[in-house]
Amino acid sequence: MESRVKLIRKELKMTQEQLAQHLGIGKAALSMIETGKCGLSMRNKNILVQELNVNPEWLDTGKGEMFNAEPAYTAFRLRSDNSLPMQSVPLYSIEGTAGLVPLFTDQASNKPVNYIHIPNLPKCDGAIYIVGDSMYPLLKSGDIVLYKQLQNIDDIFWGDMYLLSIDLDGEEYITVKYIQRSDREGYVKLVSQNPHHADKEIEVSRIRAIALVKASIRMNSIR
């Protein structure tokens, strides 16, 4: 089992430091696990299975697929996107980071609440849960969006979907919208998927942070 931990790390393209941090152990301890000098604890096994989507049968016996079936997700690709076989995308809590702007400006100091592993997606910087129904039925409240941060509003692709932080009288308003051109100088048009939400034009100067939405994950509940 221990040697398979190294195979998991290699497949996820994680360093020993990254996987050790995710498991809550030191790099030296992980190295001992990978070389068979130390066993894998039940806690660490549960993390691999529950959080990294590792197939428990493969972890125990080496039989079957390394990872469980892929979660239901939708990718929003550009023609220029290059997909990665697998990546570890940090999932952040907006409440925990005090908003999108602090998350984007000091991402290194914000601790993810979890990690998402999905194969064959373009490079993503992070993921957050969304609130609201303005993009319903494409997105609904509680879904997860994976994003690629933009440094400049001039880099947007007109008509694509973006995660935005907007200044509303000094308060941060976070939303997901399509961005289209406006006939008014210095403005952009925010367009919803939900027909019950009217289009809105805002000044570009009020956009405090922006990211291109690369994928979404639908969080279904079974009762």
C-alpha positions as CSV (number, residue, x, y, z in Angstrom):
1,M,0.0,0.0,0.0
2,E,2.8,2.4,0.9
3,S,4.4,2.3,-2.6
4,R,1.0,3.1,-4.0
5,V,0.9,6.4,-2.1
6,K,3.8,7.5,-4.2
7,L,2.0,6.5,-7.4
8,I,-1.0,8.6,-6.2
9,R,1.2,11.6,-5.6
10,K,2.9,11.3,-9.0
11,E,-0.4,10.9,-10.8
12,L,-1.8,14.1,-9.0
13,K,1.5,15.9,-9.9
14,M,1.9,16.8,-6.2
15,T,5.2,17.4,-4.4
16,Q,5.9,15.6,-1.2
17,E,5.4,18.9,0.6
18,Q,2.0,19.3,-0.9
19,L,0.7,15.8,-0.2
20,A,2.2,15.8,3.3
21,Q,0.5,19.1,4.1
22,H,-2.8,17.7,2.8
23,L,-2.4,14.6,5.0
24,G,-1.4,16.7,8.0
25,I,2.0,15.0,8.4
26,G,5.6,16.0,7.9
27,K,7.5,15.5,4.6
28,A,9.9,13.1,6.4
29,A,6.9,11.0,7.6
30,L,5.5,10.9,4.1
31,S,8.9,9.8,2.7
32,M,8.9,6.9,5.2
33,I,5.4,5.9,4.1
34,E,6.3,6.0,0.4
35,T,9.4,3.8,1.0
36,G,7.6,1.3,3.2
37,K,9.4,2.2,6.4
38,C,6.2,3.4,8.0
39,G,2.6,2.3,7.6
40,L,-0.3,4.4,6.4
41,S,-2.6,5.3,9.2
42,M,-6.4,4.9,9.0
43,R,-6.8,8.7,9.2
44,N,-4.5,9.2,6.2
45,K,-6.1,6.4,4.3
46,N,-9.5,8.1,4.8
47,I,-8.2,11.4,3.5
48,L,-6.9,9.7,0.4
49,V,-10.2,8.0,-0.2
50,Q,-12.7,10.7,0.8
51,E,-10.9,13.9,-0.2
52,L,-8.6,12.7,-3.1
53,N,-11.1,10.3,-4.6
54,V,-8.8,7.3,-4.4
55,N,-10.4,3.9,-5.0
56,P,-10.1,2.1,-1.6
57,E,-9.8,-1.3,-3.3
58,W,-6.9,-0.1,-5.4
59,L,-5.3,1.4,-2.4
60,D,-5.5,-1.9,-0.5
61,T,-4.8,-4.4,-3.2
62,G,-3.6,-2.6,-6.4
63,K,-6.6,-4.0,-8.3
64,G,-9.0,-1.8,-10.3
65,E,-8.7,1.9,-11.1
66,M,-6.6,4.2,-9.0
67,F,-9.4,6.8,-8.7
68,N,-13.2,6.5,-8.3
69,A,-15.5,7.6,-11.1
70,E,-15.3,11.2,-12.0
71,P,-17.7,13.7,-10.3
72,A,-20.3,15.3,-12.4
73,Y,-18.9,18.5,-13.8
74,T,-19.1,20.9,-16.7
75,A,-16.0,22.5,-18.3
76,F,-16.0,25.9,-20.1
77,R,-13.1,25.8,-22.5
78,L,-11.4,28.3,-24.7
79,R,-9.8,27.2,-28.0
80,S,-6.4,28.1,-26.5
81,D,-6.8,26.0,-23.4
82,N,-4.3,23.2,-22.7
83,S,-5.8,20.5,-20.4
84,L,-3.8,18.9,-17.6
85,P,-4.1,15.2,-17.0
86,M,-4.8,15.8,-13.3
87,Q,-4.4,18.8,-11.0
88,S,-5.1,19.7,-7.3
89,V,-7.3,22.8,-7.2
90,P,-7.7,24.4,-3.8
91,L,-11.3,25.0,-2.7
92,Y,-11.7,28.2,-0.6
93,S,-14.4,29.5,1.7
94,I,-15.3,33.1,0.8
95,E,-16.5,33.7,4.3
96,G,-13.2,32.3,5.7
97,T,-11.1,34.6,3.5
98,A,-13.3,37.7,4.0
99,G,-14.1,38.0,0.3
100,L,-12.8,37.5,-3.2
101,V,-10.4,40.5,-3.2
102,P,-8.4,39.3,-0.1
103,L,-8.3,35.8,-1.6
104,F,-6.9,37.0,-4.9
105,T,-4.4,39.5,-3.4
106,D,-3.0,37.1,-0.7
107,Q,-3.9,33.6,-1.9
108,A,-0.7,32.2,-0.4
109,S,-1.8,32.9,3.2
110,N,-5.4,31.6,2.8
111,K,-5.8,28.0,3.7
112,P,-8.1,25.9,1.5
113,V,-10.9,24.0,3.1
114,N,-10.3,21.2,0.7
115,Y,-8.9,20.2,-2.7
116,I,-10.6,19.2,-5.9
117,H,-9.1,16.6,-8.3
118,I,-10.6,16.5,-11.8
119,P,-8.8,15.1,-14.9
120,N,-8.4,16.8,-18.2
121,L,-9.2,20.4,-17.3
122,P,-7.4,23.7,-18.1
123,K,-5.2,25.1,-15.4
124,C,-7.3,26.6,-12.5
125,D,-6.2,28.8,-9.7
126,G,-8.9,27.9,-7.2
127,A,-12.5,27.1,-6.6
128,I,-15.4,28.5,-4.5
129,Y,-19.0,27.7,-3.7
130,I,-21.5,30.1,-5.3
131,V,-24.6,31.6,-3.9
132,G,-27.7,32.8,-5.8
133,D,-29.6,31.7,-8.8
134,S,-28.8,34.3,-11.4
135,M,-27.1,31.7,-13.6
136,Y,-29.8,29.0,-13.1
137,P,-30.2,26.4,-14.6
138,L,-26.6,26.4,-15.7
139,L,-25.4,27.0,-12.2
140,K,-27.4,26.8,-8.9
141,S,-26.7,28.0,-5.4
142,G,-24.3,25.5,-3.7
143,D,-22.5,24.5,-6.9
144,I,-18.7,24.9,-7.1
145,V,-17.0,27.0,-9.8
146,L,-13.3,26.6,-10.7
147,Y,-11.7,29.7,-11.9
148,K,-8.6,31.2,-13.5
149,Q,-7.7,34.6,-12.1
150,L,-7.2,37.6,-14.4
151,Q,-4.8,40.4,-13.7
152,N,-6.4,42.9,-16.1
153,I,-9.9,43.6,-17.1
154,D,-8.7,44.2,-20.7
155,D,-7.8,40.4,-20.9
156,I,-11.5,39.4,-20.9
157,F,-13.1,37.4,-23.7
158,W,-16.5,39.0,-24.5
159,G,-19.4,36.8,-23.9
160,D,-17.7,34.3,-21.6
161,M,-18.6,33.6,-18.0
162,Y,-16.7,35.3,-15.1
163,L,-16.5,35.4,-11.4
164,L,-16.5,39.0,-10.2
165,S,-16.1,41.1,-7.2
166,I,-18.0,44.4,-7.6
167,D,-17.8,47.5,-5.3
168,L,-21.4,48.4,-4.3
169,D,-21.1,51.5,-2.1
170,G,-18.0,50.2,-0.3
171,E,-19.4,46.7,0.1
172,E,-18.1,43.7,-1.9
173,Y,-20.6,42.0,-4.1
174,I,-19.5,38.6,-5.5
175,T,-21.3,37.2,-8.5
176,V,-21.0,35.0,-11.6
177,K,-22.1,36.6,-14.9
178,Y,-21.5,36.6,-18.6
179,I,-19.6,39.8,-19.6
180,Q,-20.7,41.6,-22.8
181,R,-19.7,44.9,-24.4
182,S,-21.6,48.0,-23.5
183,D,-22.4,51.0,-25.7
184,R,-21.4,53.3,-22.8
185,E,-17.8,54.2,-22.5
186,G,-16.2,52.8,-19.4
187,Y,-19.0,50.3,-18.8
188,V,-19.6,46.6,-19.3
189,K,-22.8,44.6,-19.4
190,L,-23.4,41.8,-16.9
191,V,-25.8,39.2,-18.3
192,S,-27.5,36.4,-16.3
193,Q,-28.5,33.0,-17.5
194,N,-31.7,33.2,-15.5
195,P,-34.3,35.2,-17.5
196,H,-35.8,36.5,-14.3
197,H,-32.6,38.5,-13.7
198,A,-32.3,41.6,-15.8
199,D,-29.0,42.6,-17.5
200,K,-27.1,45.3,-15.7
201,E,-24.4,47.7,-16.9
202,I,-21.7,48.7,-14.4
203,E,-18.6,50.9,-14.5
204,V,-15.4,48.9,-15.2
205,S,-13.8,50.9,-12.3
206,R,-16.2,49.2,-9.9
207,I,-14.8,45.7,-10.7
208,R,-12.3,44.9,-7.9
209,A,-11.4,41.4,-8.9
210,I,-12.2,39.1,-11.8
211,A,-11.6,35.5,-12.8
212,L,-12.6,33.4,-15.8
213,V,-14.9,30.5,-14.9
214,K,-13.3,27.3,-16.2
215,A,-15.6,24.6,-14.9
216,S,-18.5,23.9,-12.5
217,I,-19.4,21.0,-10.2
218,R,-23.0,20.3,-9.5
219,M,-23.6,19.4,-5.9
220,N,-26.5,17.0,-5.9
221,S,-28.1,15.7,-2.6
222,I,-30.0,12.4,-2.3
223,R,-32.6,12.0,0.3
